[in-house]
Amino acid sequence: VAQKLNISISGLARGGVEEALTTAEITALLQAPPAWLVAERATHAAVRAEAQRVKEEAARKAAKKARQG
């Protein structure tokens, strides 16, 4: 469910979703996202972007170290 809504599992909990949602309920949330879902999507996107930045920085450092050593 979290993946379909493009948020984290923790985001579901913070949004008050404690039980499995039906396909119809998920569709309804996607068509008219409540404020908590919009906020959780933004948070999730920021976390993913930061993880990608850290991964790229580590790759740059490893490449630099390989060239030097």
PDB file of N, CA, C and O in Angstrom:
ATOM      1  N   VAL A   1       0.838  -1.190   0.000  1.00  0.00           N
ATOM      2  CA  VAL A   1       0.000   0.000   0.000  1.00  0.00           C
ATOM      3  C   VAL A   1       0.881   1.251   0.000  1.00  0.00           C
ATOM      4  O   VAL A   1       0.635   2.187  -0.760  1.00  0.00           O
ATOM      5  N   ALA A   2       1.897   1.264   0.845  1.00  0.00           N
ATOM      6  CA  ALA A   2       2.786   2.425   0.912  1.00  0.00           C
ATOM      7  C   ALA A   2       3.424   2.697  -0.442  1.00  0.00           C
ATOM      8  O   ALA A   2       3.515   3.846  -0.873  1.00  0.00           O
ATOM      9  N   GLN A   3       3.862   1.644  -1.108  1.00  0.00           N
ATOM     10  CA  GLN A   3       4.507   1.814  -2.413  1.00  0.00           C
ATOM     11  C   GLN A   3       3.522   2.374  -3.432  1.00  0.00           C
ATOM     12  O   GLN A   3       3.880   3.235  -4.235  1.00  0.00           O
ATOM     13  N   LYS A   4       2.302   1.895  -3.404  1.00  0.00           N
ATOM     14  CA  LYS A   4       1.296   2.390  -4.352  1.00  0.00           C
ATOM     15  C   LYS A   4       0.983   3.857  -4.106  1.00  0.00           C
ATOM     16  O   LYS A   4       0.678   4.594  -5.044  1.00  0.00           O
ATOM     17  N   LEU A   5       1.055   4.285  -2.854  1.00  0.00           N
ATOM     18  CA  LEU A   5       0.785   5.682  -2.510  1.00  0.00           C
ATOM     19  C   LEU A   5       2.042   6.540  -2.612  1.00  0.00           C
ATOM     20  O   LEU A   5       1.977   7.761  -2.470  1.00  0.00           O
ATOM     21  N   ASN A   6       3.195   5.896  -2.861  1.00  0.00           N
ATOM     22  CA  ASN A   6       4.473   6.580  -2.995  1.00  0.00           C
ATOM     23  C   ASN A   6       4.890   7.269  -1.694  1.00  0.00           C
ATOM     24  O   ASN A   6       5.343   8.414  -1.686  1.00  0.00           O
ATOM     25  N   ILE A   7       4.722   6.533  -0.604  1.00  0.00           N
ATOM     26  CA  ILE A   7       5.150   6.999   0.712  1.00  0.00           C
ATOM     27  C   ILE A   7       5.792   5.828   1.441  1.00  0.00           C
ATOM     28  O   ILE A   7       5.803   4.705   0.939  1.00  0.00           O
ATOM     29  N   SER A   8       6.328   6.098   2.631  1.00  0.00           N
ATOM     30  CA  SER A   8       6.932   5.042   3.430  1.00  0.00           C
ATOM     31  C   SER A   8       5.870   4.348   4.284  1.00  0.00           C
ATOM     32  O   SER A   8       4.757   4.847   4.447  1.00  0.00           O
ATOM     33  N   ILE A   9       6.238   3.197   4.817  1.00  0.00           N
ATOM     34  CA  ILE A   9       5.344   2.491   5.728  1.00  0.00           C
ATOM     35  C   ILE A   9       5.121   3.344   6.972  1.00  0.00           C
ATOM     36  O   ILE A   9       4.014   3.382   7.510  1.00  0.00           O
ATOM     37  N   SER A  10       6.156   4.021   7.424  1.00  0.00           N
ATOM     38  CA  SER A  10       6.009   4.924   8.569  1.00  0.00           C
ATOM     39  C   SER A  10       5.038   6.052   8.248  1.00  0.00           C
ATOM     40  O   SER A  10       4.282   6.497   9.113  1.00  0.00           O
ATOM     41  N   GLY A  11       5.062   6.511   7.001  1.00  0.00           N
ATOM     42  CA  GLY A  11       4.144   7.554   6.573  1.00  0.00           C
ATOM     43  C   GLY A  11       2.702   7.102   6.667  1.00  0.00           C
ATOM     44  O   GLY A  11       1.819   7.885   7.016  1.00  0.00           O
ATOM     45  N   LEU A  12       2.464   5.833   6.353  1.00  0.00           N
ATOM     46  CA  LEU A  12       1.119   5.284   6.506  1.00  0.00           C
ATOM     47  C   LEU A  12       0.676   5.359   7.965  1.00  0.00           C
ATOM     48  O   LEU A  12      -0.448   5.757   8.272  1.00  0.00           O
ATOM     49  N   ALA A  13       1.574   4.973   8.843  1.00  0.00           N
ATOM     50  CA  ALA A  13       1.246   5.000  10.270  1.00  0.00           C
ATOM     51  C   ALA A  13       0.988   6.419  10.749  1.00  0.00           C
ATOM     52  O   ALA A  13       0.041   6.669  11.494  1.00  0.00           O
ATOM     53  N   ARG A  14       1.842   7.354  10.315  1.00  0.00           N
ATOM     54  CA  ARG A  14       1.631   8.747  10.709  1.00  0.00           C
ATOM     55  C   ARG A  14       0.315   9.289  10.158  1.00  0.00           C
ATOM     56  O   ARG A  14      -0.303  10.165  10.763  1.00  0.00           O
ATOM     57  N   GLY A  15      -0.111   8.761   9.002  1.00  0.00           N
ATOM     58  CA  GLY A  15      -1.372   9.176   8.405  1.00  0.00           C
ATOM     59  C   GLY A  15      -2.577   8.502   9.027  1.00  0.00           C
ATOM     60  O   GLY A  15      -3.717   8.793   8.663  1.00  0.00           O
ATOM     61  N   GLY A  16      -2.328   7.601   9.963  1.00  0.00           N
ATOM     62  CA  GLY A  16      -3.428   6.934  10.652  1.00  0.00           C
ATOM     63  C   GLY A  16      -3.936   5.690   9.958  1.00  0.00           C
ATOM     64  O   GLY A  16      -4.971   5.145  10.342  1.00  0.00           O
ATOM     65  N   VAL A  17      -3.223   5.229   8.940  1.00  0.00           N
ATOM     66  CA  VAL A  17      -3.632   4.014   8.236  1.00  0.00           C
ATOM     67  C   VAL A  17      -2.998   2.834   8.955  1.00  0.00           C
ATOM     68  O   VAL A  17      -1.787   2.628   8.881  1.00  0.00           O
ATOM     69  N   GLU A  18      -3.820   2.065   9.647  1.00  0.00           N
ATOM     70  CA  GLU A  18      -3.306   0.945  10.425  1.00  0.00           C
ATOM     71  C   GLU A  18      -3.742  -0.404   9.873  1.00  0.00           C
ATOM     72  O   GLU A  18      -3.197  -1.436  10.264  1.00  0.00           O
ATOM     73  N   GLU A  19      -4.713  -0.410   8.971  1.00  0.00           N
ATOM     74  CA  GLU A  19      -5.183  -1.654   8.383  1.00  0.00           C
ATOM     75  C   GLU A  19      -4.992  -1.591   6.870  1.00  0.00           C
ATOM     76  O   GLU A  19      -4.836  -0.517   6.290  1.00  0.00           O
ATOM     77  N   ALA A  20      -5.007  -2.759   6.251  1.00  0.00           N
ATOM     78  CA  ALA A  20      -4.853  -2.821   4.796  1.00  0.00           C
ATOM     79  C   ALA A  20      -5.985  -2.061   4.112  1.00  0.00           C
ATOM     80  O   ALA A  20      -7.125  -2.067   4.575  1.00  0.00           O
ATOM     81  N   LEU A  21      -5.652  -1.417   3.018  1.00  0.00           N
ATOM     82  CA  LEU A  21      -6.643  -0.674   2.249  1.00  0.00           C
ATOM     83  C   LEU A  21      -7.060  -1.482   1.028  1.00  0.00           C
ATOM     84  O   LEU A  21      -6.265  -2.239   0.472  1.00  0.00           O
ATOM     85  N   THR A  22      -8.285  -1.318   0.626  1.00  0.00           N
ATOM     86  CA  THR A  22      -8.755  -1.967  -0.595  1.00  0.00           C
ATOM     87  C   THR A  22      -8.265  -1.177  -1.793  1.00  0.00           C
ATOM     88  O   THR A  22      -7.814  -0.038  -1.666  1.00  0.00           O
ATOM     89  N   THR A  23      -8.361  -1.791  -2.945  1.00  0.00           N
ATOM     90  CA  THR A  23      -7.981  -1.103  -4.176  1.00  0.00           C
ATOM     91  C   THR A  23      -8.815   0.159  -4.357  1.00  0.00           C
ATOM     92  O   THR A  23      -8.294   1.188  -4.788  1.00  0.00           O
ATOM     93  N   ALA A  24     -10.083   0.091  -4.035  1.00  0.00           N
ATOM     94  CA  ALA A  24     -10.963   1.256  -4.165  1.00  0.00           C
ATOM     95  C   ALA A  24     -10.530   2.377  -3.218  1.00  0.00           C
ATOM     96  O   ALA A  24     -10.559   3.549  -3.592  1.00  0.00           O
ATOM     97  N   GLU A  25     -10.133   2.026  -2.008  1.00  0.00           N
ATOM     98  CA  GLU A  25      -9.683   3.037  -1.043  1.00  0.00           C
ATOM     99  C   GLU A  25      -8.376   3.679  -1.500  1.00  0.00           C
ATOM    100  O   GLU A  25      -8.191   4.888  -1.366  1.00  0.00           O
ATOM    101  N   ILE A  26      -7.479   2.866  -2.036  1.00  0.00           N
ATOM    102  CA  ILE A  26      -6.210   3.395  -2.539  1.00  0.00           C
ATOM    103  C   ILE A  26      -6.475   4.340  -3.710  1.00  0.00           C
ATOM    104  O   ILE A  26      -5.893   5.422  -3.785  1.00  0.00           O
ATOM    105  N   THR A  27      -7.342   3.931  -4.611  1.00  0.00           N
ATOM    106  CA  THR A  27      -7.691   4.762  -5.764  1.00  0.00           C
ATOM    107  C   THR A  27      -8.292   6.083  -5.312  1.00  0.00           C
ATOM    108  O   THR A  27      -7.969   7.136  -5.862  1.00  0.00           O
ATOM    109  N   ALA A  28      -9.161   6.032  -4.316  1.00  0.00           N
ATOM    110  CA  ALA A  28      -9.782   7.258  -3.807  1.00  0.00           C
ATOM    111  C   ALA A  28      -8.728   8.194  -3.220  1.00  0.00           C
ATOM    112  O   ALA A  28      -8.792   9.406  -3.428  1.00  0.00           O
ATOM    113  N   LEU A  29      -7.769   7.645  -2.496  1.00  0.00           N
ATOM    114  CA  LEU A  29      -6.695   8.472  -1.924  1.00  0.00           C
ATOM    115  C   LEU A  29      -5.838   9.096  -3.022  1.00  0.00           C
ATOM    116  O   LEU A  29      -5.409  10.244  -2.910  1.00  0.00           O
ATOM    117  N   LEU A  30      -5.594   8.333  -4.077  1.00  0.00           N
ATOM    118  CA  LEU A  30      -4.784   8.851  -5.174  1.00  0.00           C
ATOM    119  C   LEU A  30      -5.510   9.931  -5.967  1.00  0.00           C
ATOM    120  O   LEU A  30      -4.888  10.876  -6.453  1.00  0.00           O
ATOM    121  N   GLN A  31      -6.814   9.791  -6.095  1.00  0.00           N
ATOM    122  CA  GLN A  31      -7.590  10.765  -6.863  1.00  0.00           C
ATOM    123  C   GLN A  31      -7.800  12.071  -6.108  1.00  0.00           C
ATOM    124  O   GLN A  31      -7.829  13.144  -6.709  1.00  0.00           O
ATOM    125  N   ALA A  32      -7.944  11.977  -4.805  1.00  0.00           N
ATOM    126  CA  ALA A  32      -8.145  13.177  -3.981  1.00  0.00           C
ATOM    127  C   ALA A  32      -7.280  13.047  -2.730  1.00  0.00           C
ATOM    128  O   ALA A  32      -7.784  12.745  -1.649  1.00  0.00           O
ATOM    129  N   PRO A  33      -5.964  13.277  -2.885  1.00  0.00           N
ATOM    130  CA  PRO A  33      -5.056  13.054  -1.753  1.00  0.00           C
ATOM    131  C   PRO A  33      -5.301  14.037  -0.599  1.00  0.00           C
ATOM    132  O   PRO A  33      -5.349  15.249  -0.805  1.00  0.00           O
ATOM    133  N   PRO A  34      -5.454  13.499   0.608  1.00  0.00           N
ATOM    134  CA  PRO A  34      -5.587  14.371   1.781  1.00  0.00           C
ATOM    135  C   PRO A  34      -4.249  15.052   2.094  1.00  0.00           C
ATOM    136  O   PRO A  34      -3.208  14.675   1.556  1.00  0.00           O
ATOM    137  N   ALA A  35      -4.294  16.039   2.955  1.00  0.00           N
ATOM    138  CA  ALA A  35      -3.095  16.814   3.283  1.00  0.00           C
ATOM    139  C   ALA A  35      -1.971  15.929   3.815  1.00  0.00           C
ATOM    140  O   ALA A  35      -0.808  16.135   3.467  1.00  0.00           O
ATOM    141  N   TRP A  36      -2.303  14.945   4.654  1.00  0.00           N
ATOM    142  CA  TRP A  36      -1.255  14.087   5.212  1.00  0.00           C
ATOM    143  C   TRP A  36      -0.536  13.304   4.117  1.00  0.00           C
ATOM    144  O   TRP A  36       0.671  13.080   4.209  1.00  0.00           O
ATOM    145  N   LEU A  37      -1.267  12.886   3.081  1.00  0.00           N
ATOM    146  CA  LEU A  37      -0.652  12.124   2.000  1.00  0.00           C
ATOM    147  C   LEU A  37       0.270  13.020   1.167  1.00  0.00           C
ATOM    148  O   LEU A  37       1.357  12.597   0.775  1.00  0.00           O
ATOM    149  N   VAL A  38      -0.152  14.221   0.906  1.00  0.00           N
ATOM    150  CA  VAL A  38       0.681  15.177   0.167  1.00  0.00           C
ATOM    151  C   VAL A  38       1.975  15.437   0.942  1.00  0.00           C
ATOM    152  O   VAL A  38       3.061  15.445   0.362  1.00  0.00           O
ATOM    153  N   ALA A  39       1.855  15.646   2.241  1.00  0.00           N
ATOM    154  CA  ALA A  39       3.031  15.907   3.077  1.00  0.00           C
ATOM    155  C   ALA A  39       3.960  14.695   3.121  1.00  0.00           C
ATOM    156  O   ALA A  39       5.179  14.839   3.030  1.00  0.00           O
ATOM    157  N   GLU A  40       3.384  13.506   3.258  1.00  0.00           N
ATOM    158  CA  GLU A  40       4.206  12.292   3.319  1.00  0.00           C
ATOM    159  C   GLU A  40       4.910  12.029   1.989  1.00  0.00           C
ATOM    160  O   GLU A  40       6.046  11.554   1.973  1.00  0.00           O
ATOM    161  N   ARG A  41       4.253  12.330   0.892  1.00  0.00           N
ATOM    162  CA  ARG A  41       4.910  12.169  -0.410  1.00  0.00           C
ATOM    163  C   ARG A  41       6.102  13.103  -0.531  1.00  0.00           C
ATOM    164  O   ARG A  41       7.153  12.712  -1.039  1.00  0.00           O
ATOM    165  N   ALA A  42       5.945  14.326  -0.069  1.00  0.00           N
ATOM    166  CA  ALA A  42       7.055  15.285  -0.112  1.00  0.00           C
ATOM    167  C   ALA A  42       8.207  14.812   0.769  1.00  0.00           C
ATOM    168  O   ALA A  42       9.370  14.885   0.371  1.00  0.00           O
ATOM    169  N   THR A  43       7.887  14.336   1.945  1.00  0.00           N
ATOM    170  CA  THR A  43       8.902  13.825   2.863  1.00  0.00           C
ATOM    171  C   THR A  43       9.624  12.634   2.250  1.00  0.00           C
ATOM    172  O   THR A  43      10.852  12.554   2.286  1.00  0.00           O
ATOM    173  N   HIS A  44       8.861  11.720   1.695  1.00  0.00           N
ATOM    174  CA  HIS A  44       9.434  10.514   1.091  1.00  0.00           C
ATOM    175  C   HIS A  44      10.347  10.880  -0.085  1.00  0.00           C
ATOM    176  O   HIS A  44      11.421  10.299  -0.240  1.00  0.00           O
ATOM    177  N   ALA A  45       9.928  11.826  -0.897  1.00  0.00           N
ATOM    178  CA  ALA A  45      10.738  12.270  -2.032  1.00  0.00           C
ATOM    179  C   ALA A  45      12.041  12.900  -1.555  1.00  0.00           C
ATOM    180  O   ALA A  45      13.097  12.667  -2.143  1.00  0.00           O
ATOM    181  N   ALA A  46      11.973  13.692  -0.499  1.00  0.00           N
ATOM    182  CA  ALA A  46      13.173  14.331   0.040  1.00  0.00           C
ATOM    183  C   ALA A  46      14.145  13.293   0.593  1.00  0.00           C
ATOM    184  O   ALA A  46      15.355  13.412   0.400  1.00  0.00           O
ATOM    185  N   VAL A  47      13.636  12.300   1.262  1.00  0.00           N
ATOM    186  CA  VAL A  47      14.485  11.240   1.815  1.00  0.00           C
ATOM    187  C   VAL A  47      15.158  10.455   0.688  1.00  0.00           C
ATOM    188  O   VAL A  47      16.349  10.153   0.761  1.00  0.00           O
ATOM    189  N   ARG A  48      14.395  10.130  -0.346  1.00  0.00           N
ATOM    190  CA  ARG A  48      14.975   9.414  -1.490  1.00  0.00           C
ATOM    191  C   ARG A  48      16.043  10.260  -2.181  1.00  0.00           C
ATOM    192  O   ARG A  48      17.088   9.736  -2.567  1.00  0.00           O
ATOM    193  N   ALA A  49      15.798  11.540  -2.340  1.00  0.00           N
ATOM    194  CA  ALA A  49      16.767  12.426  -2.988  1.00  0.00           C
ATOM    195  C   ALA A  49      18.051  12.508  -2.170  1.00  0.00           C
ATOM    196  O   ALA A  49      19.147  12.484  -2.731  1.00  0.00           O
ATOM    197  N   GLU A  50      17.924  12.603  -0.865  1.00  0.00           N
ATOM    198  CA  GLU A  50      19.102  12.663  -0.001  1.00  0.00           C
ATOM    199  C   GLU A  50      19.872  11.354  -0.049  1.00  0.00           C
ATOM    200  O   GLU A  50      21.103  11.368  -0.081  1.00  0.00           O
ATOM    201  N   ALA A  51      19.183  10.236  -0.053  1.00  0.00           N
ATOM    202  CA  ALA A  51      19.857   8.937  -0.148  1.00  0.00           C
ATOM    203  C   ALA A  51      20.618   8.830  -1.464  1.00  0.00           C
ATOM    204  O   ALA A  51      21.734   8.312  -1.492  1.00  0.00           O
ATOM    205  N   GLN A  52      20.034   9.307  -2.537  1.00  0.00           N
ATOM    206  CA  GLN A  52      20.701   9.289  -3.837  1.00  0.00           C
ATOM    207  C   GLN A  52      21.928  10.194  -3.830  1.00  0.00           C
ATOM    208  O   GLN A  52      22.970   9.834  -4.378  1.00  0.00           O
ATOM    209  N   ARG A  53      21.808  11.375  -3.208  1.00  0.00           N
ATOM    210  CA  ARG A  53      22.939  12.294  -3.127  1.00  0.00           C
ATOM    211  C   ARG A  53      24.094  11.663  -2.354  1.00  0.00           C
ATOM    212  O   ARG A  53      25.248  11.769  -2.766  1.00  0.00           O
ATOM    213  N   VAL A  54      23.789  11.010  -1.240  1.00  0.00           N
ATOM    214  CA  VAL A  54      24.815  10.359  -0.422  1.00  0.00           C
ATOM    215  C   VAL A  54      25.489   9.231  -1.211  1.00  0.00           C
ATOM    216  O   VAL A  54      26.709   9.071  -1.159  1.00  0.00           O
ATOM    217  N   LYS A  55      24.694   8.463  -1.932  1.00  0.00           N
ATOM    218  CA  LYS A  55      25.230   7.362  -2.733  1.00  0.00           C
ATOM    219  C   LYS A  55      26.168   7.892  -3.815  1.00  0.00           C
ATOM    220  O   LYS A  55      27.245   7.337  -4.034  1.00  0.00           O
ATOM    221  N   GLU A  56      25.760   8.958  -4.486  1.00  0.00           N
ATOM    222  CA  GLU A  56      26.599   9.542  -5.536  1.00  0.00           C
ATOM    223  C   GLU A  56      27.880  10.127  -4.959  1.00  0.00           C
ATOM    224  O   GLU A  56      28.947   9.998  -5.560  1.00  0.00           O
ATOM    225  N   GLU A  57      27.784  10.761  -3.812  1.00  0.00           N
ATOM    226  CA  GLU A  57      28.971  11.326  -3.159  1.00  0.00           C
ATOM    227  C   GLU A  57      29.941  10.222  -2.774  1.00  0.00           C
ATOM    228  O   GLU A  57      31.149  10.375  -2.950  1.00  0.00           O
ATOM    229  N   ALA A  58      29.436   9.120  -2.254  1.00  0.00           N
ATOM    230  CA  ALA A  58      30.292   7.988  -1.896  1.00  0.00           C
ATOM    231  C   ALA A  58      30.967   7.417  -3.139  1.00  0.00           C
ATOM    232  O   ALA A  58      32.140   7.045  -3.089  1.00  0.00           O
ATOM    233  N   ALA A  59      30.246   7.345  -4.240  1.00  0.00           N
ATOM    234  CA  ALA A  59      30.819   6.836  -5.489  1.00  0.00           C
ATOM    235  C   ALA A  59      31.915   7.766  -5.985  1.00  0.00           C
ATOM    236  O   ALA A  59      32.955   7.303  -6.455  1.00  0.00           O
ATOM    237  N   ARG A  60      31.690   9.086  -5.885  1.00  0.00           N
ATOM    238  CA  ARG A  60      32.720  10.051  -6.301  1.00  0.00           C
ATOM    239  C   ARG A  60      33.978   9.897  -5.452  1.00  0.00           C
ATOM    240  O   ARG A  60      35.093   9.916  -5.973  1.00  0.00           O
ATOM    241  N   LYS A  61      33.794   9.746  -4.146  1.00  0.00           N
ATOM    242  CA  LYS A  61      34.951   9.594  -3.262  1.00  0.00           C
ATOM    243  C   LYS A  61      35.699   8.304  -3.556  1.00  0.00           C
ATOM    244  O   LYS A  61      36.930   8.284  -3.539  1.00  0.00           O
ATOM    245  N   ALA A  62      34.966   7.223  -3.824  1.00  0.00           N
ATOM    246  CA  ALA A  62      35.604   5.948  -4.133  1.00  0.00           C
ATOM    247  C   ALA A  62      36.373   6.041  -5.451  1.00  0.00           C
ATOM    248  O   ALA A  62      37.477   5.508  -5.565  1.00  0.00           O
ATOM    249  N   ALA A  63      35.797   6.712  -6.437  1.00  0.00           N
ATOM    250  CA  ALA A  63      36.478   6.875  -7.718  1.00  0.00           C
ATOM    251  C   ALA A  63      37.738   7.704  -7.568  1.00  0.00           C
ATOM    252  O   ALA A  63      38.773   7.392  -8.158  1.00  0.00           O
ATOM    253  N   LYS A  64      37.648   8.767  -6.771  1.00  0.00           N
ATOM    254  CA  LYS A  64      38.813   9.636  -6.542  1.00  0.00           C
ATOM    255  C   LYS A  64      39.911   8.851  -5.832  1.00  0.00           C
ATOM    256  O   LYS A  64      41.087   8.959  -6.179  1.00  0.00           O
ATOM    257  N   LYS A  65      39.516   8.060  -4.836  1.00  0.00           N
ATOM    258  CA  LYS A  65      40.496   7.268  -4.098  1.00  0.00           C
ATOM    259  C   LYS A  65      41.151   6.224  -5.009  1.00  0.00           C
ATOM    260  O   LYS A  65      42.349   5.964  -4.897  1.00  0.00           O
ATOM    261  N   ALA A  66      40.370   5.631  -5.904  1.00  0.00           N
ATOM    262  CA  ALA A  66      40.911   4.625  -6.826  1.00  0.00           C
ATOM    263  C   ALA A  66      41.906   5.264  -7.790  1.00  0.00           C
ATOM    264  O   ALA A  66      42.917   4.651  -8.133  1.00  0.00           O
ATOM    265  N   ARG A  67      41.629   6.490  -8.229  1.00  0.00           N
ATOM    266  CA  ARG A  67      42.562   7.167  -9.137  1.00  0.00           C
ATOM    267  C   ARG A  67      43.870   7.523  -8.431  1.00  0.00           C
ATOM    268  O   ARG A  67      44.941   7.494  -9.038  1.00  0.00           O
ATOM    269  N   GLN A  68      43.773   7.854  -7.156  1.00  0.00           N
ATOM    270  CA  GLN A  68      44.958   8.263  -6.409  1.00  0.00           C
ATOM    271  C   GLN A  68      45.801   7.080  -5.961  1.00  0.00           C
ATOM    272  O   GLN A  68      47.020   7.193  -5.825  1.00  0.00           O
ATOM    273  N   GLY A  69      45.157   5.957  -5.734  1.00  0.00           N
ATOM    274  CA  GLY A  69      45.871   4.840  -5.137  1.00  0.00           C
ATOM    275  C   GLY A  69      46.164   3.808  -6.110  1.00  0.00           C
ATOM    276  O   GLY A  69      46.766   2.790  -5.768  1.00  0.00           O
TER     277      GLY A  69
END
